[in-house]
Amino acid sequence: MDSSMQTPIHLIYILDNNIICYIDFGMMGILDEEFKHNLAELIIYFIDNNVSGMINQLTYMGMINNKVDIKSLKYDLTDMM
């Protein structure tokens, strides 16, 4: 990412029944082609409900290290879907 383009983004929506929805996009920037490809692969695994594929892709992308409890992550991702 180009650090000169980083800026925090926050959105606040008021939903039905006076529910406040706060979305924090954190730091924004430019994604390089390799990251876009890896992110697309992750999204495809998500759409296909392929939790093992998601975990493998996250590991490949360096977002999961040996300290992560893979069994719990697999459970949480399955629950999320």
N, C-alpha and C positions, 0 to 999 in steps of 0.2 A: 504494500500500500504506500501511496505517496503521503508522507507525513505532513506536507504542506496543505493537504486537503482535509485533514482531520478536524472535525467539529462535532460536538455532541448535539444530538437531536432528541427532543422530547415532545410527545403529543399527549394531549389530555382530551378525552371525549366524555360527554355526559350521556349515558345510555338510558334506556327505559327504566322506570322505577328508581330514578335518581342514583344509578350505579355509576361510579367514577372509574373510568378505564384509563390508566396511565401507561403509556408505551415509551420505553427508554431504548433508543437505538444505539446508545453509547457513542463511541468514536466512529465516524464515517470516513471513508476514503475510497480509493480506486483499487479494484481487484485485478490482479494480473490474470493472464489467460490460463495458466496452470491451476490457480485457485478456482477460477470459474468452472473449469472442467471437473475438478474434484468435488466442488459443491453440487454440480449437476448430477454427478454419480450418486452422491449422498441423497439428493432429492428423489432420484429414481428408486433407490432402495426403500426410501420412506413410502413412496406411492405404492410400491409393490408389497408393502408390509413385510419387508425382509430385514428383520432386526439383526441377524448375523452379518448381513451385507453392510448395514449401517455401522456396526461396531468395527468391522474390518476397514471400512472406508475412513472412519474417524481415526483409527489407529494409523492408517497409511498417511493421513493428513497431519499426524503429530499432535492430535488433540486428546489422545488417550495415551497415558504412560503406564508403567508397571505398578503404580500405586492405586490405579482405579480398580474397584471391585467390579469385574466384568459381569459376574452373576447378578449383582444388584442392578447394574446398568441395563442388562438385558431385560430384567423384570420390569424396570421403570419404562423402558422404551416400548415394551409389549403392552404395558398398561396404558401408555399414552395413545397408542394406536387404537 
